[in-house]
Amino acid sequence: GRRPKKRRRIGGLRFVQLFLPLFYSSSAVAKVMGDWLRTPHLLWTHLHDTYQTTASFWIASVTPGWMFNLLQGSVLIFEFWAPIWLGLRRLRPYGFAFGMGMHLFIGIMFGPVVWFSFLMMTLLFGAYAPLSLLAPLERLAVRLEKRQGATQTT
C-alpha cells in the first residue's frame, strides 16, 4: 500500500519563535519604565542582595563596577531589539548566542531565578538552535520513537 506522508507539526514551534522576541521586548520596556535607566549599578546591587550566590560574590569581587553597567546596557539592547536579533536569519546566530549566554550568566549569578534561566535556555534552544545542534537530538527522538513503537506492538 501507499505510505502516509510524514507530516510535521510546527505550530507550537512558531508560537515560541514569536513569543520569545515579544517577551524579551516587553521585558526591556518594563526595565526602562522601572529602575534600569535611573540606577546605573542595578545589576551590581542585585548581586549583593537575596539573589547572591557563591559565584556571584566572587565575580562581583573581582570584576570592575563599570562592567556591570556594560552588561546592563547590553541586556537592554538585546531584549529591546530581540525581534530583529532573532527574526533576521543573518543576525539569529548572534542573538541565539547572546541569549544563551545571558541566561547562563543569570542562572549562575542570581540563585533564586536559576530555574527561569533553564526554562528560557530550553525555549531559546528549541526555537532558534542551529540545525547542526538539533540533528543529533532528532536522531535520538527517531530511535526512541521506534523503540516505543516496538514495545507497544508486543
Contacts in CASP RR format, 6 or more apart in sequence:
PFRMAT RR
TARGET T0000
AUTHOR 0000-0000-0000
METHOD contacts of the structure
MODEL  1
GRRPKKRRRIGGLRFVQLFLPLFYSSSAVAKVMGDWLRTPHLLWTHLHDT
YQTTASFWIASVTPGWMFNLLQGSVLIFEFWAPIWLGLRRLRPYGFAFGM
GMHLFIGIMFGPVVWFSFLMMTLLFGAYAPLSLLAPLERLAVRLEKRQGA
TQTT
13 126 0 8 1.000
13 127 0 8 1.000
16 123 0 8 1.000
16 126 0 8 1.000
16 127 0 8 1.000
17 86 0 8 1.000
17 127 0 8 1.000
17 128 0 8 1.000
20 82 0 8 1.000
20 86 0 8 1.000
20 123 0 8 1.000
20 124 0 8 1.000
20 127 0 8 1.000
20 128 0 8 1.000
21 82 0 8 1.000
21 83 0 8 1.000
21 85 0 8 1.000
21 86 0 8 1.000
21 87 0 8 1.000
22 83 0 8 1.000
24 78 0 8 1.000
24 79 0 8 1.000
24 80 0 8 1.000
24 82 0 8 1.000
25 79 0 8 1.000
25 80 0 8 1.000
25 81 0 8 1.000
25 82 0 8 1.000
25 83 0 8 1.000
27 79 0 8 1.000
28 76 0 8 1.000
28 79 0 8 1.000
28 80 0 8 1.000
28 82 0 8 1.000
29 80 0 8 1.000
31 75 0 8 1.000
31 76 0 8 1.000
31 79 0 8 1.000
32 76 0 8 1.000
32 80 0 8 1.000
35 42 0 8 1.000
36 42 0 8 1.000
36 72 0 8 1.000
36 76 0 8 1.000
39 45 0 8 1.000
40 69 0 8 1.000
40 72 0 8 1.000
41 65 0 8 1.000
41 68 0 8 1.000
41 69 0 8 1.000
42 72 0 8 1.000
43 68 0 8 1.000
43 71 0 8 1.000
43 72 0 8 1.000
44 60 0 8 1.000
44 65 0 8 1.000
44 68 0 8 1.000
46 110 0 8 1.000
47 56 0 8 1.000
47 57 0 8 1.000
47 59 0 8 1.000
47 60 0 8 1.000
47 68 0 8 1.000
47 109 0 8 1.000
47 110 0 8 1.000
48 60 0 8 1.000
50 112 0 8 1.000
51 109 0 8 1.000
51 110 0 8 1.000
51 111 0 8 1.000
51 112 0 8 1.000
51 113 0 8 1.000
52 111 0 8 1.000
53 108 0 8 1.000
53 109 0 8 1.000
53 110 0 8 1.000
53 111 0 8 1.000
55 108 0 8 1.000
55 109 0 8 1.000
56 108 0 8 1.000
56 109 0 8 1.000
56 110 0 8 1.000
56 111 0 8 1.000
59 109 0 8 1.000
60 68 0 8 1.000
71 105 0 8 1.000
74 98 0 8 1.000
75 102 0 8 1.000
78 85 0 8 1.000
78 95 0 8 1.000
78 98 0 8 1.000
78 99 0 8 1.000
78 102 0 8 1.000
82 95 0 8 1.000
84 91 0 8 1.000
85 91 0 8 1.000
85 92 0 8 1.000
85 94 0 8 1.000
85 95 0 8 1.000
85 98 0 8 1.000
86 92 0 8 1.000
86 95 0 8 1.000
86 96 0 8 1.000
86 128 0 8 1.000
92 128 0 8 1.000
93 130 0 8 1.000
95 128 0 8 1.000
96 124 0 8 1.000
96 128 0 8 1.000
96 129 0 8 1.000
96 130 0 8 1.000
99 120 0 8 1.000
99 124 0 8 1.000
100 121 0 8 1.000
100 124 0 8 1.000
100 125 0 8 1.000
103 117 0 8 1.000
103 118 0 8 1.000
103 120 0 8 1.000
103 121 0 8 1.000
103 124 0 8 1.000
104 117 0 8 1.000
104 121 0 8 1.000
106 113 0 8 1.000
106 114 0 8 1.000
106 116 0 8 1.000
106 117 0 8 1.000
107 113 0 8 1.000
107 114 0 8 1.000
107 117 0 8 1.000
107 118 0 8 1.000
110 117 0 8 1.000
125 133 0 8 1.000
126 134 0 8 1.000
END
